[in-house]
Amino acid sequence: MRFNPFLTRRQFNGASLAAMGLSLFGLSSCKSKKKEGFRIGVLSPKTGVDSYVGLGCEQGARTAALFLKDSFPEIEILYVDTESSVDQGRTKAERLISQGVDLLVGAHNSAVTFAIAQVCEQRHVPLIINIAAAPKIMEQGYQYVFRNFPTSEMLAHQGVKLMKDLFDLKQTYPKTAAILYTNDTYGQAMHSSVLKTFSLYNLPFQVVEAVCYDPRTQDLSAEIGRIKSSHAELLIPITRLNDAILMIKECVKQRYQPMGIISPASPGMYEKQFHHILGSYADYCITNTAWYNPKSPLACKMLEIFQRLYPESHFDLNVAFTCEAVWLAADVYRRSCLKGQSLIQTLQNTYLEERVVYGGPLTFDPKGQGVNIGSVCLQNHQGKSKIILPSSLQEIPPVFPVPSWKMAW
């Protein structure tokens, strides 16, 4: 049975100081190291449909590895490609465990992550999920699986609330909306969660159209045509990178001009490739999602290393959550050595205040689900995604309604 003990003030302060020591002043290596060191396997989709985001995940892992290098020379990280495939994810997780890895991190796609979680539970090897939002992953009673990423329900709840906050801030309220969502594990879960959440915040619009599409599609003309015919004033996409690009191209081509395009929390519109391919057409798109905290000293240190390693890349959600997952894995190793606990016991007792992503202290509920993960409202501006809400983190003022398309594709 998982547990989260109530901390005394002394324990709380100790956890906080440990976190600050880890992020700002370097980690103290284990007093009694394993002779063979500590091996972390990082699984991400470097090829296949999720390849672009998978490369970002690996960049995040390598950034964290460099951050940890001097303090933990005994840690070895193995990088593996899931090929965006459930079967390959399962097979390669098995292979890493057979090679003696102590802990796995992965794997972005919810369906692939679910398969890897089954392997880890069977083989009694901890898995820290860096990115994957489908709720069912953590509803299986697993003891070896921990997710430091919000569920689709958490993302939907925070994403919809941020929509209302934006409307209230700008005193502008669309009357109708259309949802476009990918027909995969993530898209179905997110669509369901968003619909349930709308009623909680008394949003001003009526959903007049909901259109799903095959995640392998190369053409969204019919779907966007259907949405345009509905005259929806707000477009709510639940997409991935490639189809988010297709979506914008079709909106421009068909001259479908909503008041705004706001995703309640899906990948695609904040990623560098989206900006690179679409240019100015990427501007003003809004994504409400979990994100790194630009005011966190740990995040700033990771960002500095990342920019040195990958000057042409963006430090986004994929990078930030993978940085934090690898950093957490190293801290779990440190604490388990110092306290003589198993990795699972140590993960259960996690309480770290200093973190890469926006939110409260890093800890897990009895199911292994990370809590205290916040969301921000991002708006694209001149090739980058900038925070517009909450006001405490605002980088640029929000624009809503958005300007009209300048020309057709």
VOMAR-706111 format. One record per residue (C-alpha): z, x, y; residue number from 1. Coordinates in steps of 0.05 Angstrom, whole numbers, always signed. Example, Ala and Ser with C-alpha at 12.3 -4.5 7.8 and 13.67 -1.06 7.14 Angstrom:
2
NODE, Z, X, Y, nr
NODE, +156, +246, -90, 1
NODE, +143, +273, -21, 2
***
This chain:
409
NODE, Z, X, Y, nr
NODE, +0, +0, +0, 1
NODE, -19, +27, +68, 2
NODE, +34, +30, +122, 3
NODE, +43, +45, +196, 4
NODE, +116, +62, +209, 5
NODE, +149, +43, +274, 6
NODE, +157, +106, +314, 7
NODE, +219, +127, +352, 8
NODE, +209, +152, +423, 9
NODE, +219, +223, +397, 10
NODE, +166, +213, +343, 11
NODE, +120, +182, +394, 12
NODE, +127, +241, +442, 13
NODE, +116, +289, +385, 14
NODE, +52, +255, +364, 15
NODE, +28, +255, +436, 16
NODE, +44, +329, +445, 17
NODE, +10, +345, +380, 18
NODE, -52, +310, +403, 19
NODE, -51, +346, +470, 20
NODE, -40, +412, +436, 21
NODE, -98, +399, +390, 22
NODE, -146, +381, +445, 23
NODE, -125, +427, +502, 24
NODE, -92, +488, +475, 25
NODE, -120, +498, +405, 26
NODE, -96, +479, +336, 27
NODE, -44, +516, +297, 28
NODE, -71, +530, +228, 29
NODE, -33, +508, +166, 30
NODE, +24, +554, +146, 31
NODE, +5, +550, +73, 32
NODE, -70, +545, +69, 33
NODE, -109, +526, +7, 34
NODE, -139, +590, -20, 35
NODE, -208, +557, -24, 36
NODE, -202, +529, +47, 37
NODE, -216, +457, +68, 38
NODE, -285, +427, +60, 39
NODE, -311, +367, +99, 40
NODE, -376, +332, +79, 41
NODE, -413, +298, +136, 42
NODE, -464, +246, +114, 43
NODE, -514, +221, +166, 44
NODE, -586, +192, +164, 45
NODE, -628, +250, +188, 46
NODE, -692, +220, +160, 47
NODE, -716, +148, +150, 48
NODE, -708, +89, +196, 49
NODE, -642, +113, +226, 50
NODE, -663, +185, +234, 51
NODE, -657, +191, +309, 52
NODE, -585, +166, +312, 53
NODE, -569, +206, +250, 54
NODE, -588, +270, +285, 55
NODE, -541, +251, +341, 56
NODE, -485, +242, +291, 57
NODE, -498, +311, +262, 58
NODE, -499, +341, +332, 59
NODE, -430, +309, +343, 60
NODE, -404, +340, +279, 61
NODE, -430, +409, +297, 62
NODE, -400, +402, +367, 63
NODE, -332, +387, +336, 64
NODE, -341, +444, +287, 65
NODE, -350, +494, +344, 66
NODE, -290, +464, +380, 67
NODE, -247, +476, +317, 68
NODE, -277, +543, +296, 69
NODE, -226, +591, +324, 70
NODE, -165, +550, +306, 71
NODE, -189, +531, +236, 72
NODE, -234, +586, +207, 73
NODE, -217, +560, +136, 74
NODE, -252, +493, +148, 75
NODE, -323, +489, +121, 76
NODE, -368, +431, +139, 77
NODE, -427, +411, +95, 78
NODE, -482, +369, +128, 79
NODE, -521, +320, +84, 80
NODE, -579, +273, +97, 81
NODE, -571, +202, +70, 82
NODE, -645, +190, +85, 83
NODE, -625, +121, +112, 84
NODE, -620, +98, +39, 85
NODE, -564, +64, +1, 86
NODE, -583, +99, -63, 87
NODE, -588, +168, -31, 88
NODE, -523, +157, +6, 89
NODE, -487, +141, -59, 90
NODE, -519, +198, -97, 91
NODE, -505, +250, -44, 92
NODE, -433, +228, -36, 93
NODE, -425, +238, -111, 94
NODE, -456, +306, -106, 95
NODE, -411, +329, -49, 96
NODE, -349, +307, -86, 97
NODE, -373, +343, -148, 98
NODE, -381, +405, -105, 99
NODE, -307, +400, -86, 100
NODE, -305, +371, -16, 101
NODE, -236, +348, +5, 102
NODE, -258, +292, +53, 103
NODE, -322, +256, +73, 104
NODE, -345, +232, +142, 105
NODE, -402, +182, +150, 106
NODE, -449, +148, +150, 107
NODE, -474, +104, +209, 108
NODE, -512, +50, +171, 109
NODE, -464, -5, +145, 110
NODE, -499, -16, +78, 111
NODE, -503, +59, +64, 112
NODE, -430, +68, +85, 113
NODE, -408, +11, +39, 114
NODE, -440, +48, -20, 115
NODE, -407, +113, -1, 116
NODE, -339, +78, +7, 117
NODE, -344, +53, -65, 118
NODE, -356, +124, -89, 119
NODE, -298, +152, -50, 120
NODE, -251, +99, -76, 121
NODE, -272, +112, -148, 122
NODE, -266, +187, -141, 123
NODE, -201, +186, -99, 124
NODE, -231, +225, -41, 125
NODE, -216, +203, +31, 126
NODE, -273, +175, +73, 127
NODE, -268, +172, +149, 128
NODE, -322, +124, +174, 129
NODE, -349, +150, +240, 130
NODE, -397, +92, +253, 131
NODE, -409, +27, +214, 132
NODE, -386, -41, +239, 133
NODE, -395, -91, +182, 134
NODE, -327, -124, +170, 135
NODE, -334, -128, +94, 136
NODE, -328, -53, +86, 137
NODE, -253, -56, +100, 138
NODE, -241, -122, +63, 139
NODE, -244, -92, -7, 140
NODE, -172, -68, -12, 141
NODE, -194, +5, -10, 142
NODE, -138, +58, -6, 143
NODE, -183, +119, +8, 144
NODE, -226, +91, +64, 145
NODE, -209, +93, +138, 146
NODE, -254, +70, +194, 147
NODE, -248, +99, +264, 148
NODE, -299, +50, +292, 149
NODE, -293, -22, +314, 150
NODE, -316, -80, +269, 151
NODE, -372, -125, +290, 152
NODE, -320, -177, +308, 153
NODE, -282, -128, +353, 154
NODE, -347, -106, +386, 155
NODE, -369, -179, +395, 156
NODE, -303, -199, +425, 157
NODE, -301, -143, +475, 158
NODE, -376, -146, +489, 159
NODE, -376, -220, +505, 160
NODE, -314, -212, +549, 161
NODE, -350, -157, +588, 162
NODE, -410, -205, +597, 163
NODE, -364, -255, +630, 164
NODE, -331, -201, +672, 165
NODE, -400, -180, +697, 166
NODE, -421, -251, +714, 167
NODE, -356, -263, +751, 168
NODE, -362, -197, +788, 169
NODE, -432, -212, +812, 170
NODE, -420, -287, +819, 171
NODE, -486, -299, +782, 172
NODE, -488, -344, +720, 173
NODE, -549, -353, +674, 174
NODE, -555, -424, +646, 175
NODE, -594, -408, +582, 176
NODE, -597, -350, +534, 177
NODE, -636, -327, +473, 178
NODE, -611, -281, +417, 179
NODE, -657, -232, +382, 180
NODE, -625, -199, +321, 181
NODE, -644, -153, +264, 182
NODE, -639, -185, +195, 183
NODE, -597, -132, +162, 184
NODE, -523, -124, +144, 185
NODE, -503, -104, +214, 186
NODE, -547, -153, +250, 187
NODE, -525, -213, +210, 188
NODE, -451, -195, +218, 189
NODE, -459, -183, +292, 190
NODE, -498, -247, +305, 191
NODE, -445, -288, +269, 192
NODE, -389, -254, +307, 193
NODE, -422, -263, +375, 194
NODE, -434, -338, +364, 195
NODE, -360, -347, +345, 196
NODE, -337, -309, +406, 197
NODE, -379, -347, +459, 198
NODE, -333, -407, +457, 199
NODE, -271, -365, +470, 200
NODE, -294, -345, +540, 201
NODE, -328, -409, +563, 202
NODE, -393, -373, +580, 203
NODE, -438, -410, +628, 204
NODE, -502, -411, +586, 205
NODE, -529, -449, +527, 206
NODE, -562, -411, +470, 207
NODE, -631, -443, +466, 208
NODE, -663, -395, +416, 209
NODE, -640, -348, +361, 210
NODE, -694, -305, +329, 211
NODE, -684, -256, +272, 212
NODE, -734, -204, +249, 213
NODE, -745, -155, +192, 214
NODE, -712, -88, +211, 215
NODE, -775, -52, +185, 216
NODE, -821, -90, +233, 217
NODE, -871, -54, +277, 218
NODE, -889, -116, +318, 219
NODE, -843, -163, +356, 220
NODE, -898, -200, +394, 221
NODE, -887, -266, +359, 222
NODE, -811, -262, +367, 223
NODE, -815, -246, +441, 224
NODE, -868, -299, +451, 225
NODE, -821, -351, +421, 226
NODE, -764, -329, +466, 227
NODE, -809, -330, +527, 228
NODE, -829, -402, +510, 229
NODE, -756, -421, +509, 230
NODE, -749, -400, +583, 231
NODE, -683, -366, +567, 232
NODE, -654, -335, +630, 233
NODE, -614, -283, +591, 234
NODE, -638, -241, +531, 235
NODE, -583, -219, +483, 236
NODE, -610, -167, +434, 237
NODE, -576, -143, +370, 238
NODE, -623, -87, +352, 239
NODE, -631, -15, +330, 240
NODE, -668, +39, +367, 241
NODE, -740, +30, +345, 242
NODE, -740, -46, +351, 243
NODE, -704, -43, +418, 244
NODE, -763, -2, +443, 245
NODE, -813, -52, +413, 246
NODE, -773, -109, +446, 247
NODE, -779, -80, +516, 248
NODE, -853, -64, +508, 249
NODE, -866, -136, +488, 250
NODE, -824, -164, +545, 251
NODE, -865, -124, +595, 252
NODE, -931, -139, +561, 253
NODE, -918, -214, +559, 254
NODE, -886, -213, +628, 255
NODE, -823, -244, +603, 256
NODE, -772, -232, +658, 257
NODE, -701, -254, +644, 258
NODE, -644, -246, +694, 259
NODE, -619, -191, +649, 260
NODE, -621, -160, +580, 261
NODE, -550, -152, +555, 262
NODE, -531, -129, +485, 263
NODE, -460, -147, +464, 264
NODE, -456, -82, +425, 265
NODE, -517, -56, +387, 266
NODE, -549, +13, +383, 267
NODE, -615, +28, +416, 268
NODE, -615, +16, +490, 269
NODE, -566, +72, +509, 270
NODE, -601, +125, +468, 271
NODE, -642, +182, +496, 272
NODE, -705, +163, +458, 273
NODE, -703, +93, +489, 274
NODE, -702, +124, +559, 275
NODE, -754, +177, +541, 276
NODE, -806, +130, +513, 277
NODE, -797, +72, +561, 278
NODE, -786, +110, +626, 279
NODE, -769, +64, +684, 280
NODE, -775, +3, +638, 281
NODE, -710, +25, +605, 282
NODE, -673, +18, +672, 283
NODE, -624, -40, +683, 284
NODE, -616, -56, +609, 285
NODE, -542, -67, +594, 286
NODE, -502, -51, +531, 287
NODE, -429, -70, +522, 288
NODE, -402, -23, +469, 289
NODE, -350, +28, +448, 290
NODE, -361, +93, +485, 291
NODE, -331, +160, +501, 292
NODE, -278, +165, +555, 293
NODE, -304, +207, +613, 294
NODE, -233, +216, +638, 295
NODE, -205, +244, +573, 296
NODE, -193, +320, +574, 297
NODE, -212, +323, +500, 298
NODE, -277, +285, +512, 299
NODE, -293, +330, +571, 300
NODE, -283, +392, +527, 301
NODE, -327, +363, +472, 302
NODE, -380, +344, +525, 303
NODE, -380, +415, +553, 304
NODE, -392, +445, +484, 305
NODE, -445, +392, +467, 306
NODE, -484, +405, +531, 307
NODE, -484, +479, +516, 308
NODE, -509, +468, +445, 309
NODE, -558, +411, +460, 310
NODE, -578, +412, +534, 311
NODE, -635, +363, +523, 312
NODE, -593, +311, +486, 313
NODE, -547, +255, +509, 314
NODE, -473, +252, +493, 315
NODE, -471, +181, +469, 316
NODE, -433, +136, +421, 317
NODE, -462, +169, +359, 318
NODE, -441, +238, +383, 319
NODE, -373, +217, +409, 320
NODE, -349, +179, +347, 321
NODE, -372, +234, +301, 322
NODE, -338, +287, +343, 323
NODE, -274, +247, +338, 324
NODE, -281, +235, +263, 325
NODE, -287, +310, +249, 326
NODE, -232, +327, +297, 327
NODE, -188, +275, +263, 328
NODE, -205, +304, +194, 329
NODE, -182, +373, +218, 330
NODE, -118, +345, +247, 331
NODE, -104, +307, +182, 332
NODE, -111, +373, +145, 333
NODE, -64, +407, +193, 334
NODE, -10, +353, +189, 335
NODE, -15, +346, +114, 336
NODE, -4, +420, +105, 337
NODE, +55, +422, +153, 338
NODE, +89, +361, +122, 339
NODE, +70, +371, +50, 340
NODE, +36, +303, +48, 341
NODE, -27, +280, +15, 342
NODE, -88, +269, +59, 343
NODE, -81, +194, +48, 344
NODE, -8, +193, +70, 345
NODE, -25, +233, +131, 346
NODE, -83, +187, +150, 347
NODE, -37, +127, +143, 348
NODE, +13, +160, +191, 349
NODE, -39, +178, +244, 350
NODE, -17, +164, +316, 351
NODE, -54, +207, +367, 352
NODE, -57, +191, +440, 353
NODE, -109, +241, +462, 354
NODE, -178, +221, +437, 355
NODE, -253, +227, +451, 356
NODE, -269, +153, +455, 357
NODE, -244, +100, +504, 358
NODE, -183, +62, +481, 359
NODE, -109, +68, +464, 360
NODE, -75, +114, +413, 361
NODE, -114, +130, +350, 362
NODE, -81, +95, +291, 363
NODE, -99, +51, +231, 364
NODE, -77, -18, +208, 365
NODE, -55, -31, +136, 366
NODE, -127, -40, +114, 367
NODE, -147, +28, +143, 368
NODE, -183, -2, +202, 369
NODE, -177, +36, +267, 370
NODE, -146, -3, +324, 371
NODE, -141, +7, +400, 372
NODE, -216, +21, +407, 373
NODE, -242, -4, +474, 374
NODE, -311, -22, +499, 375
NODE, -346, -8, +565, 376
NODE, -405, -40, +600, 377
NODE, -464, +8, +606, 378
NODE, -525, +0, +650, 379
NODE, -586, +44, +646, 380
NODE, -603, +81, +709, 381
NODE, -656, +135, +719, 382
NODE, -657, +159, +647, 383
NODE, -583, +154, +631, 384
NODE, -532, +100, +611, 385
NODE, -476, +95, +662, 386
NODE, -410, +57, +660, 387
NODE, -407, -3, +706, 388
NODE, -344, -36, +676, 389
NODE, -285, -30, +672, 390
NODE, -276, -13, +745, 391
NODE, -228, +44, +728, 392
NODE, -285, +82, +694, 393
NODE, -343, +58, +738, 394
NODE, -398, +110, +749, 395
NODE, -449, +66, +785, 396
NODE, -446, -5, +815, 397
NODE, -477, -59, +770, 398
NODE, -545, -90, +784, 399
NODE, -551, -163, +762, 400
NODE, -598, -201, +764, 401
NODE, -646, -144, +751, 402
NODE, -712, -129, +788, 403
NODE, -777, -156, +761, 404
NODE, -824, -114, +717, 405
NODE, -871, -75, +762, 406
NODE, -932, -80, +716, 407
NODE, -954, -99, +646, 408
NODE, -959, -46, +592, 409
***
